[in-house]
Amino acid sequence: MNCIFYIMGKSSSGKDTIYNRIRSEEKLLPVVLYTTRPMRENEENGREYHFVDRACFDKMKSEGKVIEERIYNTIHGEWIYFTSRDSIDIEKGNCIGIGTLESYVKIKEYFGEAVVPIYIEVEDGLRLARAVERERLQTNPKYAELCRRFLADSSDFSEEKLKEAGISRRFSNEGKIEECIDEIKMEMRTWIK
């Protein structure tokens, strides 16, 4: 049976970097989620996300194509992130995606034991420093949204919720990222048959 390796962690834990490195080095199909939020600099439609509007989301939902959804009321308006059935093609091979703990739980409900959690962990002070530095590089930094996301992470990834979701294995990304990636790859190899 093919697997869906699902990378998750608090904001600025290095998920995107880890995902991109593993995707470039391993033969895994990407899970590309959908969002109604604006595209950031250096993002590409269909690579990080499928960028759509609210009408597209509403249509896909009414057609029964949405597996899970999350709606965030940001200081820039309502942003929706969602997984559609066409986001994941597990029949074609092992897949890799990035998401939240909430989306992981819903995708696991849909696909069952084929979904393997990869939880990235970084100490909060280091995460905050990384987040500020990343935002500083944007043409129009959105520091208030950065703060909202950072604070929401405490609730979204609480120890109680991690336990309820069955997340016990954690991968530290506080040192050299290569060590974290190597550890994740070793874990993945135990699942790929």
C-alpha positions as CSV (number, residue, x, y, z in Angstrom):
1,M,0.0,0.0,0.0
2,N,1.3,3.5,-0.8
3,C,1.7,6.1,1.9
4,I,0.9,9.8,2.4
5,F,3.7,11.4,4.4
6,Y,2.2,14.4,6.0
7,I,4.6,17.1,7.3
8,M,3.2,19.4,9.9
9,G,4.5,21.7,12.6
10,K,4.1,25.2,14.0
11,S,4.8,28.2,11.7
12,S,8.4,28.8,10.9
13,S,9.4,25.3,11.9
14,G,11.0,24.7,8.5
15,K,8.2,22.6,7.0
16,D,8.5,24.1,3.5
17,T,12.3,23.7,3.3
18,I,12.1,20.1,4.5
19,Y,9.2,19.3,2.1
20,N,11.1,20.8,-0.8
21,R,14.3,19.0,0.0
22,I,12.7,15.7,0.4
23,R,10.6,16.2,-2.7
24,S,13.7,16.9,-4.8
25,E,15.6,13.9,-3.4
26,E,12.9,11.2,-3.2
27,K,10.3,9.9,-5.6
28,L,7.2,11.2,-3.9
29,L,4.1,12.7,-5.5
30,P,3.2,16.2,-4.1
31,V,0.0,16.8,-2.2
32,V,-0.9,20.3,-3.4
33,L,-3.6,21.9,-1.3
34,Y,-5.9,24.8,-2.3
35,T,-6.1,28.2,-0.7
36,T,-8.0,31.5,-1.2
37,R,-5.2,33.5,0.4
38,P,-3.1,35.7,-1.8
39,M,0.0,34.3,-3.4
40,R,3.3,35.2,-1.6
41,E,6.4,36.3,-3.4
42,N,8.3,33.4,-5.0
43,E,5.2,31.1,-4.8
44,E,3.8,29.5,-7.9
45,N,0.3,28.4,-8.6
46,G,0.1,24.6,-8.5
47,R,3.4,24.3,-6.7
48,E,2.9,25.5,-3.1
49,Y,-0.9,25.7,-3.5
50,H,-3.7,26.0,-6.0
51,F,-4.7,29.6,-5.5
52,V,-8.4,30.0,-6.1
53,D,-11.2,32.3,-5.1
54,R,-14.2,31.8,-2.8
55,A,-16.5,30.9,-5.6
56,C,-14.2,28.1,-6.7
57,F,-14.1,26.7,-3.2
58,D,-17.9,26.9,-2.8
59,K,-18.4,25.1,-6.1
60,M,-15.9,22.3,-5.2
61,K,-17.5,21.9,-1.8
62,S,-21.0,21.7,-3.3
63,E,-19.7,19.0,-5.7
64,G,-18.4,16.9,-2.8
65,K,-14.8,17.3,-3.8
66,V,-13.5,18.8,-0.5
67,I,-12.0,16.4,2.0
68,E,-11.2,19.0,4.7
69,E,-11.2,22.7,5.1
70,R,-10.0,25.4,7.5
71,I,-11.2,29.0,7.5
72,Y,-9.0,31.6,9.1
73,N,-10.3,35.2,9.9
74,T,-7.0,37.1,9.3
75,I,-6.4,40.8,9.6
76,H,-6.5,40.7,5.8
77,G,-9.8,39.0,5.5
78,E,-11.0,35.4,5.4
79,W,-8.6,32.8,4.1
80,I,-9.6,29.3,3.3
81,Y,-7.2,26.3,3.0
82,F,-8.6,23.0,1.8
83,T,-7.8,19.6,0.5
84,S,-9.7,18.3,-2.5
85,R,-9.9,14.7,-3.6
86,D,-7.8,15.7,-6.7
87,S,-5.0,16.9,-4.3
88,I,-3.9,13.4,-3.5
89,D,-3.5,10.4,-5.9
90,I,-2.3,7.6,-3.7
91,E,-3.0,5.1,-6.4
92,K,-0.1,6.4,-8.5
93,G,2.5,6.2,-5.7
94,N,3.7,7.4,-2.3
95,C,2.8,11.1,-1.6
96,I,4.1,13.9,0.5
97,G,2.2,17.0,1.7
98,I,2.3,19.8,4.3
99,G,-0.6,20.8,6.5
100,T,-1.9,21.5,9.9
101,L,-2.7,19.0,12.6
102,E,-6.4,19.6,12.0
103,S,-6.0,18.8,8.3
104,Y,-3.9,15.7,9.1
105,V,-6.7,14.3,11.3
106,K,-9.3,14.8,8.5
107,I,-7.1,13.3,5.8
108,K,-6.3,10.4,8.1
109,E,-10.0,9.8,8.6
110,Y,-10.4,9.8,4.8
111,F,-7.4,7.6,3.8
112,G,-6.8,5.7,7.1
113,E,-3.5,4.1,8.1
114,A,-1.9,5.2,4.8
115,V,-1.3,8.6,6.3
116,V,2.1,8.9,8.1
117,P,2.6,11.9,10.4
118,I,5.9,13.8,10.2
119,Y,5.8,16.4,13.0
120,I,8.6,19.0,13.0
121,E,9.4,20.6,16.3
122,V,11.4,23.9,17.0
123,E,11.7,25.8,20.2
124,D,9.3,28.9,20.2
125,G,12.0,31.6,20.5
126,L,13.9,30.2,17.5
127,R,10.7,29.9,15.5
128,L,9.8,33.5,16.3
129,A,13.2,34.8,15.2
130,R,12.9,32.7,11.9
131,A,9.4,34.0,11.3
132,V,10.4,37.7,11.7
133,E,13.4,37.3,9.5
134,R,11.3,35.6,6.7
135,E,8.6,38.3,6.9
136,R,11.3,41.0,6.8
137,L,12.3,39.8,3.4
138,Q,8.8,40.3,1.9
139,T,8.1,43.5,-0.1
140,N,5.0,44.2,2.2
141,P,5.7,42.5,5.5
142,K,2.6,41.4,7.4
143,Y,3.9,41.3,11.0
144,A,0.4,41.4,12.5
145,E,-0.6,38.2,10.6
146,L,2.8,36.6,11.7
147,C,1.9,37.3,15.3
148,R,-1.7,35.9,14.9
149,R,-0.3,32.7,13.4
150,F,2.4,32.4,16.1
151,L,-0.1,32.7,18.9
152,A,-2.6,30.4,17.2
153,D,0.0,27.7,17.0
154,S,0.0,27.3,20.8
155,S,-3.6,26.1,20.7
156,D,-3.5,24.4,17.3
157,F,-0.5,22.2,18.2
158,S,-1.2,21.8,22.0
159,E,0.2,18.7,23.6
160,E,-3.4,17.5,24.2
161,K,-4.3,17.8,20.5
162,L,-1.0,16.1,19.4
163,K,-1.8,13.2,21.8
164,E,-5.4,13.0,20.5
165,A,-4.1,12.8,16.9
166,G,-1.7,10.0,17.8
167,I,1.4,12.1,17.2
168,S,4.2,10.7,19.3
169,R,7.3,10.8,17.0
170,R,8.8,14.3,16.6
171,F,11.6,15.5,14.4
172,S,13.7,18.4,15.8
173,N,14.8,21.1,13.4
174,E,16.8,23.2,15.8
175,G,20.2,22.2,14.7
176,K,21.5,21.4,11.2
177,I,18.5,20.9,8.9
178,E,20.4,18.0,7.1
179,E,20.2,16.0,10.3
180,C,16.5,16.5,10.6
181,I,15.9,15.6,6.9
182,D,18.1,12.4,7.2
183,E,16.1,11.3,10.3
184,I,12.8,11.9,8.4
185,K,14.0,9.9,5.4
186,M,15.1,7.0,7.6
187,E,11.6,7.0,9.1
188,M,10.0,7.2,5.7
189,R,12.0,4.2,4.5
190,T,10.4,2.0,7.2
191,W,7.0,2.7,5.7
192,I,7.8,2.3,2.0
193,K,7.4,-1.3,0.9
